[in-house]
């Protein structure tokens, strides 16, 4: 009974309390007139914490009543706004029930905030405040309209536009400016454009600007001059015209690891007169299926063809395209950059064949004396291979074998190292400068290798372009796909000594051929008088596991009379000891090979002209030719490419600035390549030892705007080797001063 009475008491209390409240106002119930019980508080249900100047937002607040008194009560409020300045923004309308629209002031008030007070209409003593921080508007966002042209021919025009977002002005606009290191940077018309409107940029002429300079094109917001966007534009030189005459060329398809792809090589000669190809001859070596470095190549098919016609033309991107018509009815296309003297494509990295190389033929006289030679490519079913050596042509159209030697390296060969060569006939040059000879093991060789049949095209008295031609009826031959060069030893043939090498320094650049991810090497070595060698070496590969900064290395060496330098135990104490062979040639050049287990690298070395360098040793305009190995989009495939272009080196302050352009040849198949010009910029820190370090942008094949880490080894004021020392891609390049 007690619990029942307790429940009844609660029920009566709930009924009587509101009745009592109503009767306290003269016995009348309170409705929506604002008469009756007072609110206990005011509550903001919608208000921003921050607002940009001039922006609008919804503000809403209501008076709050006790639960028992809230039904039908007046919840409306009046709003007031105040701040530390005279202009605090506006409310529309100033008084109403529910939401209002607040517009922030056009300038930030003193103190940076405004306070909005919501006051109960029922009881002016009950209110609440909301503090809003007033901020500057977001800066205009400027974005170039794609595609953005990164290069333009000297004197030519191209168009640019930007879109403008977050601009509070009635007519968003940008102002255009151009800047460069030269006196003439070009011009833009119009200089002011609206969002999405194009402006036309006219590049300076080649004579006034110096082709190869980089111009910075900038669009600056009119509303906010601190906001801008820029792009770099490289000024390309006009496509050079080939001089009338004869040219020796080499064409190589790309290597693509783990992908079945044709692997072709092509070496020959052609003549041009006033834009037309008038004749020539070439050796072609093609494999219809090849797993590249995976060692799944069938024997290549060799053939010889006459060039019966063709033409050449300059392209809008500064490159030159040459078409060769063969007697087989097929047409070949070569694309590259012609040197400033009109004498051929930018010189290849000697010993490291680019996809396309071209050199003017100065004569076709029969070669005589010692020649350092190098061949590299693919061995039949054995993976990559590299050969270097010396062929001493000591007879009339013949080599006796005296002083002739060959070093062979391939991952899976049962032979390798230094091999003696047998006598061979060397045919007299035909009218195109073509010769043929064989590299065969001497009878005394304990590990004989299959004969390598080679065709050569004489370039001049010192140089011959080489390519394996094979003999499909002789199954005992090497049956590979090899291409390379030979360099004359001149008067030094058979007369090299350790004393003549003592205290000399060489800069070397070697491109890797590996079953894994390749590996490039570059550096400088100094030979002392007691059989020791020391210097710096950069090892670059795609694994990221190598120490890629220049390493202090030491080793030992010996010299043979035929010019072969054998370097052993080349290491800094932490890396695997390398063995390296340099075969010396005249004019301070040498062809090189190195090997470490199954990894092989080869290329050329250059004798240094000086022991110390200054900050201005690299100064002027240089042609660039580089070999590149990078990961394709599949992330399991590496692709070989080239970068050719023009680099201006500008010493100043504590460094050397680089500007120019690079044309990336991206392999498509064995006979054609796509190309893309990119602006090239960079900065190097000089050193007295000629070893510079810095960054270069424009050489990344898959991301030209990304900067790469590079080391430069200077040979002399006119030549330098550059190597990329990060694990993004392998880049090995030669800089040669323009004539």
C-alpha positions in Angstrom: 0.0 0.0 0.0 2.9 2.3 0.8 4.3 2.0 -2.7 1.0 2.7 -4.4 0.5 5.9 -2.4 4.1 7.0 -3.4 3.3 6.5 -7.1 0.1 8.4 -6.8 1.9 11.3 -5.1 4.3 11.6 -8.1 1.5 11.7 -10.6 -0.3 14.5 -8.7 2.9 16.5 -8.5 3.5 16.3 -12.3 0.0 17.6 -13.0 -0.1 20.4 -10.4 3.4 21.9 -11.2 2.6 23.2 -14.7 -0.9 24.3 -13.6 0.7 26.3 -10.8 3.1 27.9 -13.2 0.2 28.9 -15.5 -1.9 30.4 -12.7 1.1 32.6 -11.5 0.5 34.8 -14.7 -3.0 35.9 -13.8 -4.4 32.5 -14.5 -3.6 32.7 -18.2 -1.6 30.1 -20.1 1.5 31.3 -22.0 1.5 30.9 -25.8 3.8 32.2 -28.5 3.4 35.8 -27.5 6.6 35.9 -25.5 4.6 36.2 -22.2 5.1 33.7 -19.4 8.1 31.8 -18.1 11.6 33.1 -18.9 14.3 31.2 -20.8 17.3 29.8 -18.9 19.8 30.2 -21.6 20.5 30.9 -25.3 22.1 28.1 -27.5 23.9 28.5 -30.8 22.9 25.6 -33.0 24.9 26.8 -36.1 27.9 29.1 -36.2 31.3 28.9 -37.9 34.5 29.0 -36.0 36.5 30.8 -38.8 35.5 32.8 -41.9 37.4 34.3 -44.7 37.0 38.1 -45.3 33.9 38.9 -47.4 32.5 35.4 -47.0 29.0 34.5 -45.8 27.7 31.9 -43.3 24.5 30.9 -41.6 24.1 31.8 -37.9 21.3 30.3 -35.8 20.5 30.5 -32.1 17.5 29.9 -29.9 16.4 30.6 -26.4 16.2 27.6 -24.2 13.5 27.0 -21.6 13.0 24.4 -18.8 11.5 21.2 -20.2 8.2 21.9 -18.3 8.0 25.5 -19.6 9.3 25.2 -23.2 6.2 24.3 -25.1 4.9 27.2 -27.0 7.4 29.7 -25.5 9.1 32.5 -27.5 12.5 31.1 -28.6 13.4 34.0 -30.9 16.6 36.0 -30.4 18.0 39.3 -31.5 21.6 39.3 -32.9 24.3 41.9 -32.4 27.8 41.9 -33.9 30.9 43.7 -32.5 34.7 43.7 -33.1 37.8 45.8 -32.5 37.1 47.8 -35.7 34.3 49.9 -37.1 33.5 47.4 -39.8 32.5 44.1 -38.3 30.3 42.6 -41.0 26.5 42.5 -41.5 23.6 40.3 -40.4 20.5 39.8 -42.6 18.0 40.3 -41.1 19.3 41.6 -37.8 16.3 40.2 -35.8 14.4 37.0 -36.5 13.5 33.7 -35.1 15.8 31.0 -36.5 18.7 31.5 -38.9 20.3 34.7 -40.2 23.0 35.3 -42.8 26.2 36.8 -41.6 28.7 38.4 -44.1 32.2 38.8 -42.7 33.9 42.2 -43.1 36.0 42.9 -46.2 39.1 43.4 -44.0 40.3 41.6 -41.0 39.2 43.6 -37.9 41.6 44.6 -35.0 42.2 41.5 -32.9 41.3 39.2 -35.8 37.8 38.2 -34.4 34.2 39.3 -34.3 31.7 38.4 -31.6 28.1 37.7 -32.4 25.7 38.0 -29.4 22.3 36.3 -29.5 19.9 37.9 -27.0 16.6 36.3 -26.0 13.6 38.4 -27.1 11.7 37.0 -24.1 14.4 38.1 -21.6 17.1 40.4 -22.7 19.2 39.4 -19.7 19.7 35.9 -21.2 22.2 35.7 -24.1 25.1 33.8 -25.6 28.1 34.7 -27.6 29.9 33.1 -30.6 33.4 34.2 -31.5 34.5 33.9 -35.1 38.1 34.3 -36.3 38.3 36.3 -39.6 41.0 35.0 -41.9 42.4 36.1 -45.2 40.8 34.4 -48.2 42.7 31.3 -49.6 45.3 32.4 -52.2 44.3 32.1 -55.8 45.1 28.6 -57.2 46.9 28.8 -60.6 47.2 25.7 -62.7 48.7 25.4 -66.2 46.3 24.0 -68.8 47.7 20.7 -70.1 49.6 19.8 -72.1 52.4 22.1 -71.1 55.0 22.5 -73.8 58.5 22.1 -72.3 60.5 23.0 -75.4 60.2 25.4 -78.4 62.3 26.0 -81.4 64.4 29.2 -81.5 62.2 31.9 -83.1 59.1 29.8 -83.0 55.8 30.3 -81.1 53.7 28.2 -78.7 50.7 28.9 -76.4 50.2 28.6 -72.7 47.2 29.1 -70.4 46.4 28.9 -66.7 43.1 28.4 -64.8 42.4 30.5 -61.8 40.6 29.3 -58.7 39.8 30.9 -55.3 40.1 34.4 -56.7 37.7 36.8 -55.1 38.0 39.5 -57.7 35.3 40.1 -60.2 37.5 39.3 -63.2 40.3 36.9 -62.1 43.5 37.5 -64.2 47.2 36.8 -64.3 50.2 38.7 -65.6 52.8 36.8 -67.7 56.6 37.4 -67.4 59.6 35.6 -68.9 63.1 35.3 -67.4 66.4 33.7 -68.4 70.2 34.0 -68.0 70.6 35.5 -71.4 70.0 38.9 -72.8 67.0 37.8 -75.0 64.3 35.6 -73.3 61.5 36.0 -75.8 58.1 37.6 -75.2 54.4 36.8 -74.4 51.3 38.4 -76.0 49.0 39.3 -74.3 50.8 39.9 -71.0 47.5 39.7 -69.0 45.0 36.9 -69.5 41.8 35.7 -67.8 41.3 32.2 -66.5 41.8 29.7 -69.3 42.7 32.3 -71.8 45.9 31.6 -73.9 49.0 33.7 -74.3 51.4 33.2 -77.1 55.1 32.9 -76.2 57.6 33.7 -79.0 61.1 32.3 -78.4 64.2 34.3 -79.1 66.0 33.5 -82.3 69.0 31.2 -82.2 71.5 34.0 -83.0 70.2 36.3 -80.2 69.6 33.7 -77.5 72.0 30.9 -77.9 69.9 27.8 -78.4 69.8 25.5 -75.5 69.1 28.1 -72.9 66.1 27.6 -70.5 63.4 30.3 -70.1 61.2 30.5 -67.1 57.6 31.5 -68.0 55.6 32.8 -65.0 51.9 33.6 -64.5 51.3 35.8 -61.5 47.8 36.5 -59.9 46.7 40.1 -60.4 44.6 39.9 -57.2 47.4 38.4 -55.1 50.9 39.1 -56.6 52.5 36.7 -54.1 50.7 33.8 -55.8 52.3 32.5 -59.1 53.0 29.4 -61.1 56.0 28.8 -63.4 57.2 26.4 -66.0 60.6 26.0 -67.7 60.9 26.1 -71.5 64.0 25.0 -73.3 64.9 26.8 -76.5 65.8 24.2 -79.1 68.2 24.9 -81.9 66.9 24.7 -85.4 67.3 21.2 -86.9 70.8 21.1 -88.4 71.2 20.1 -92.1 73.5 17.2 -92.8 76.5 18.3 -94.8 76.9 16.7 -98.2 79.1 13.6 -97.9 79.2 10.1 -96.5 78.2 8.9 -93.0 78.8 5.7 -91.0 75.8 4.8 -88.8 75.0 2.2 -86.1 71.5 1.3 -85.0 70.6 -0.9 -82.1 67.2 -2.0 -80.8 66.6 -1.7 -77.1 67.2 -4.3 -74.5 64.1 -5.2 -72.4 64.7 -7.7 -69.7 62.3 -10.6 -69.1 60.3 -9.6 -72.2 60.4 -11.4 -75.5 61.3 -8.7 -78.0 63.2 -8.5 -81.3 66.9 -7.6 -80.9 68.4 -6.0 -84.0 71.7 -4.4 -85.0 72.5 -2.4 -88.1 75.8 -0.9 -89.1 76.6 0.7 -92.5 77.4 3.7 -94.6 75.3 6.1 -96.7 75.9 9.2 -98.8 73.8 12.3 -99.0 73.6 15.2 -101.5 71.2 18.2 -101.0 68.7 16.4 -98.9 68.7 13.0 -100.8 70.3 9.7 -99.9 72.2 8.7 -102.9 73.6 5.2 -102.0 75.3 3.1 -99.4 75.7 -0.3 -97.8 74.8 -1.9 -94.5 75.0 -5.1 -92.5 71.9 -6.2 -90.7 71.7 -8.7 -87.8 68.2 -9.5 -86.6 66.7 -12.0 -84.2 62.9 -12.4 -84.5 62.6 -13.6 -80.9 64.9 -12.9 -78.0 64.4 -12.8 -74.3 67.2 -10.3 -74.2 69.3 -10.7 -71.0 67.5 -13.9 -70.1 69.6 -15.9 -72.5 66.8 -17.2 -74.7 68.0 -16.0 -78.1 68.1 -18.1 -81.2 71.0 -17.5 -83.7 70.6 -14.2 -85.4 70.1 -13.8 -89.1 72.8 -11.8 -90.8 72.4 -10.1 -94.2 74.1 -7.4 -96.3 72.1 -4.8 -98.2 72.7 -1.9 -100.5 71.1 1.4 -99.7 69.3 2.5 -102.9 67.7 5.8 -101.8 66.1 7.8 -99.1 66.0 11.3 -97.7 66.5 13.4 -94.5 64.5 16.2 -93.0 64.6 18.4 -89.9 61.8 18.1 -87.4 59.9 20.7 -85.3 61.5 19.3 -82.1 65.1 20.0 -83.4 65.8 16.4 -84.3 66.7 15.1 -87.8 65.1 12.0 -89.4 66.8 10.0 -92.0 65.1 7.3 -94.1 67.1 4.6 -95.9 65.6 2.6 -98.6 67.2 -0.9 -99.0 67.4 -3.2 -101.9 65.2 -5.6 -100.1 62.3 -3.2 -100.4 62.3 -2.2 -96.8 62.8 1.3 -95.3 64.7 2.1 -92.1 64.3 5.3 -90.1 67.0 6.9 -88.0 66.2 9.8 -85.7 68.7 11.9 -83.7 70.2 15.3 -83.0 72.8 16.6 -85.5 75.9 18.3 -84.2 76.2 22.1 -84.6 78.8 21.6 -87.4 76.3 19.6 -89.4 78.6 16.5 -89.4 76.3 13.9 -87.8 74.3 13.0 -84.8 75.7 13.8 -81.3 78.7 11.5 -80.9 77.9 8.3 -79.0 79.5 7.3 -75.8 82.4 5.5 -77.4 82.2 1.8 -76.7 78.7 2.1 -75.4 76.4 2.0 -78.5 73.4 4.3 -78.4 70.2 3.3 -80.1 71.3 5.5 -83.1 74.8 7.0 -83.8 76.1 8.7 -86.8 79.6 10.0 -87.7 80.9 11.7 -90.8 83.1 9.4 -92.9 86.5 11.1 -93.7 88.1 8.3 -95.7 88.1 4.6 -96.6 91.8 3.8 -96.6 92.7 0.2 -95.5 93.4 0.1 -91.7 97.0 -0.5 -90.6 98.7 -1.2 -87.3 97.2 -2.0 -83.9 93.5 -1.3 -83.1 91.9 -1.4 -79.7 88.4 -2.9 -80.2 85.2 -3.6 -78.3 82.1 -5.5 -79.1 79.1 -6.0 -76.9 75.6 -7.4 -77.0 74.1 -10.9 -76.8 75.8 -14.2 -77.0 73.9 -17.1 -78.5 71.7 -18.6 -75.7 74.2 -17.4 -73.1 73.0 -13.9 -72.1 74.9 -10.7 -72.4 78.5 -10.6 -73.7 81.3 -8.1 -74.0 84.6 -8.4 -75.8 87.6 -6.1 -75.8 91.0 -6.6 -77.2 93.7 -5.6 -79.7 93.9 -6.6 -83.3 97.3 -5.9 -84.9 96.9 -5.5 -88.6 100.6 -6.0 -89.3 100.4 -7.3 -92.9 98.8 -6.3 -96.2 95.2 -7.0 -95.6 96.1 -9.4 -92.8 96.8 -9.7 -89.1 99.5 -12.3 -88.1 98.2 -12.7 -84.5 101.4 -11.1 -83.1 100.3 -8.7 -80.4 96.6 -9.6 -81.0 94.5 -10.5 -77.9 90.9 -10.7 -76.9 89.1 -10.6 -73.5 85.7 -12.2 -73.5 83.1 -12.1 -70.7 79.7 -13.6 -70.6 77.8 -15.0 -67.6 77.5 -18.6 -68.7 80.5 -19.1 -71.0 82.9 -21.9 -70.3 85.8 -19.7 -71.4 86.7 -16.1 -70.7 89.5 -13.8 -69.7 92.5 -13.1 -71.9 92.6 -15.2 -75.1 95.3 -15.2 -77.8 94.1 -14.5 -81.4 94.9 -16.5 -84.5 96.0 -15.0 -87.8 93.2 -13.6 -89.9 92.6 -12.0 -93.3 91.4 -8.4 -93.3 89.7 -7.7 -96.6 90.5 -4.5 -98.4 87.8 -1.8 -98.0 85.1 -1.7 -100.7 83.8 1.5 -102.1 81.8 2.1 -98.9 84.7 1.4 -96.5 83.5 -2.1 -95.5 86.1 -4.7 -94.3 85.7 -8.2 -92.9 87.8 -10.2 -90.5 87.6 -12.9 -88.0 88.4 -13.1 -84.3 89.5 -16.7 -83.7 91.4 -18.4 -80.9 95.1 -19.1 -81.4 96.1 -22.8 -81.7 97.9 -22.4 -78.3 94.7 -21.2 -76.6 93.8 -23.7 -73.8 90.1 -22.7 -73.8 89.2 -22.0 -77.4 86.2 -19.9 -78.1 84.0 -20.0 -81.3 85.1 -17.7 -84.1 83.5 -14.2 -84.2 83.0 -12.9 -87.8 83.1 -9.1 -87.9 82.3 -6.5 -90.5 83.8 -3.0 -90.1 83.0 0.3 -91.8 86.0 2.7 -91.8 85.1 6.1 -90.5 88.6 7.7 -90.7 92.2 6.8 -90.1 91.6 6.2 -86.4 88.1 4.8 -86.1 86.1 1.8 -87.4 82.4 0.9 -86.7 82.1 -2.8 -86.0 79.3 -5.4 -86.0 79.2 -9.2 -85.8 78.0 -10.7 -89.1 78.1 -14.4 -88.2 78.2 -17.3 -90.6 74.9 -19.2 -90.6 76.5 -22.2 -92.3 79.1 -22.5 -89.6 77.4 -23.8 -86.4 80.7 -23.5 -84.5 80.8 -19.8 -84.6 79.9 -17.4 -81.8 76.4 -16.9 -83.2 75.7 -13.8 -81.1 74.6 -10.2 -81.7 77.5 -7.9 -81.1 78.2 -4.3 -82.1 81.0 -1.9 -81.2 84.1 0.0 -82.5 87.8 -0.1 -83.1 90.3 2.7 -82.3 93.8 3.0 -83.8 96.9 2.7 -81.6 98.9 4.6 -84.3 102.6 4.8 -83.6 102.2 3.3 -80.2 101.4 -0.1 -81.6 103.4 -2.8 -79.7 105.4 -0.1 -77.7 103.3 0.4 -74.5 105.2 0.3 -71.2 104.5 0.7 -67.5 106.8 3.6 -67.4 104.8 5.4 -70.0 101.6 4.9 -67.9 103.1 5.9 -64.6 101.5 9.0 -63.0 98.8 9.2 -65.7 95.1 9.4 -64.9 92.1 8.1 -66.8 88.4 8.9 -66.5 86.3 5.8 -67.3 82.6 5.3 -68.0 81.3 1.7 -68.3 77.8 0.6 -69.1 76.6 -2.5 -67.3 75.2 -5.7 -68.9 73.8 -7.8 -66.1 71.5 -10.7 -65.6 69.9 -8.8 -62.7 69.4 -5.1 -63.1 72.5 -3.9 -64.9 75.1 -1.7 -63.4 77.1 1.4 -64.6 80.4 2.5 -63.3 82.3 5.7 -63.7 85.3 7.2 -62.0 88.9 8.3 -62.2 92.1 6.2 -61.7 95.7 7.2 -61.3 98.5 4.8 -62.0 101.7 5.1 -59.9 105.2 3.9 -60.9 105.2 0.8 -58.6 102.2 -1.1 -60.0 99.5 0.5 -57.8 96.3 2.3 -58.9 94.0 4.6 -56.8 91.1 6.9 -57.4 87.4 7.4 -57.1 84.6 5.1 -58.5 80.8 5.5 -58.6 78.7 2.3 -58.9 75.2 2.8 -60.0 72.4 0.2 -60.4 68.6 -0.1 -60.0 68.7 -2.2 -56.9 69.5 0.6 -54.4 71.9 -1.7 -52.6 75.1 -0.2 -53.9 77.0 2.6 -52.3 76.5 5.1 -55.0 78.6 8.1 -53.9 82.2 8.2 -55.2 84.3 5.6 -53.3 88.0 5.8 -52.7 89.4 2.7 -54.4 92.8 1.1 -54.8 94.2 -1.8 -56.7 97.1 -3.2 -58.7 97.9 -3.1 -62.4 100.2 -4.5 -65.1 100.9 -3.5 -68.7 101.6 -5.5 -71.8 103.4 -4.1 -74.9 100.2 -4.4 -76.9 98.6 -1.8 -74.7 96.5 -4.1 -72.5 96.3 -2.8 -68.9 95.1 -5.5 -66.4 93.8 -4.0 -63.1 93.0 -6.3 -60.3 91.5 -6.1 -56.8 89.9 -2.7 -57.4 88.0 -2.0 -54.2 87.5 0.3 -51.3 87.6 -2.6 -48.9 83.8 -3.0 -48.7 82.6 -3.6 -52.3 83.4 -6.7 -54.2 86.9 -6.5 -55.8 86.6 -5.6 -59.5 88.9 -6.7 -62.3 89.2 -4.2 -65.1 91.0 -4.3 -68.5 91.9 -1.2 -70.5 93.1 -1.6 -74.0 95.0 1.7 -74.9 94.6 3.6 -78.2 96.0 6.8 -79.5 95.0 10.3 -78.4 94.6 9.2 -74.8 91.7 6.9 -75.4 91.2 3.3 -74.2 88.4 0.7 -74.4 87.5 -0.9 -71.2 85.8 -3.9 -69.7 85.1 -4.9 -66.1 83.5 -7.9 -64.5 82.3 -9.0 -61.1 80.9 -12.5 -61.1 78.1 -12.6 -63.7 77.9 -8.8 -63.9 79.7 -7.2 -66.9 80.3 -3.6 -67.9 82.2 -2.0 -70.7 82.9 1.3 -72.3 85.7 3.8 -72.8 88.4 5.6 -70.7 89.9 9.0 -71.5 93.3 10.2 -70.3 93.0 13.3 -68.2 94.7 16.4 -69.5 95.2 18.0 -66.1 95.5 17.0 -62.5 93.6 20.0 -61.0 90.5 21.8 -62.1 89.0 25.2 -61.2 85.4 26.3 -60.8 85.4 27.6 -64.4 86.8 24.4 -66.0 83.3 23.4 -67.0 82.1 26.5 -69.0 80.3 26.8 -72.3 78.0 24.8 -74.5 78.2 21.0 -74.6 76.5 18.3 -76.6 75.1 15.5 -74.4 74.8 11.9 -75.3 73.7 9.4 -72.7 72.7 5.8 -72.4 69.8 5.2 -70.0 68.4 2.0 -68.4 65.1 2.4 -66.5 62.3 0.4 -65.2 59.2 0.1 -67.4 55.7 0.5 -66.1 55.4 -3.2 -65.5 58.0 -2.8 -62.7 59.6 -6.1 -63.8 61.1 -4.9 -67.1 64.2 -2.7 -67.7 64.4 -0.8 -71.0 67.4 0.8 -72.6 67.1 4.3 -74.0 69.1 7.3 -74.9 69.2 11.0 -74.0 70.7 13.5 -76.5 70.7 17.2 -76.2 72.5 20.5 -75.5 73.8 21.6 -72.1 75.0 25.1 -71.2 77.4 25.2 -68.2 77.5 28.5 -66.5 80.0 28.9 -63.6 79.0 31.4 -60.9 79.2 31.8 -57.2 79.9 28.5 -55.5 78.6 26.2 -58.3 78.0 25.6 -62.0 74.4 26.0 -63.3 73.2 23.8 -66.1 70.5 24.7 -68.6 69.5 23.2 -71.9 67.3 20.4 -73.3 67.4 16.6 -73.7 65.7 14.5 -76.3 64.7 11.2 -74.8 64.5 8.3 -77.3 62.0 5.8 -75.9 62.2 2.4 -77.6 59.1 1.2 -79.4 60.5 -1.6 -81.6 63.7 -2.5 -83.4 63.3 0.1 -86.2 61.5 3.1 -84.6 61.6 5.1 -81.4 59.4 7.8 -80.0 61.1 10.9 -78.7 60.3 13.7 -76.3 62.2 17.0 -75.7 62.5 18.1 -72.1 63.9 21.2 -70.5 67.1 20.4 -68.6 68.3 22.3 -65.6 70.7 21.5 -62.8 73.4 22.7 -60.5 76.9 21.1 -59.7 79.4 21.9 -57.0 82.9 22.1 -58.5 86.0 20.6 -57.0 89.7 20.9 -57.7 89.9 17.1 -58.4 87.3 17.6 -61.2 84.7 15.4 -59.5 81.4 17.4 -59.2 78.2 16.5 -57.5 74.7 17.9 -57.9 71.2 17.4 -59.2 69.9 17.5 -62.8 66.3 17.7 -63.9 65.1 16.7 -67.3 66.8 13.3 -67.8 64.3 11.1 -66.0 62.6 9.2 -68.9 59.4 8.4 -67.0 59.3 11.6 -65.0 61.2 14.5 -66.6 60.3 16.9 -63.9 61.9 14.8 -61.2 65.5 15.7 -60.2 68.2 13.1 -60.2 71.5 12.9 -58.3 74.5 13.0 -60.5 78.3 12.9 -60.3 80.4 14.5 -63.0 84.0 13.3 -63.7 85.8 15.9 -65.8 88.3 14.8 -68.4 89.3 18.3 -69.6 87.6 21.6 -70.3 85.9 20.1 -73.4 84.8 16.7 -72.1 83.2 15.1 -69.0 81.5 11.9 -68.0 78.3 12.1 -66.0 76.7 9.2 -64.1 73.4 9.1 -62.1 74.1 8.0 -58.6 70.6 7.2 -57.3 68.6 4.1 -57.9 65.8 5.7 -60.0 67.5 4.9 -63.3 71.0 4.2 -64.7 72.3 7.2 -66.7 75.8 7.3 -68.2 76.6 10.3 -70.4 79.3 12.1 -72.2 79.5 15.9 -72.5 81.5 17.2 -75.5 82.0 20.9 -76.1 80.4 22.2 -79.2 82.8 23.2 -82.0 
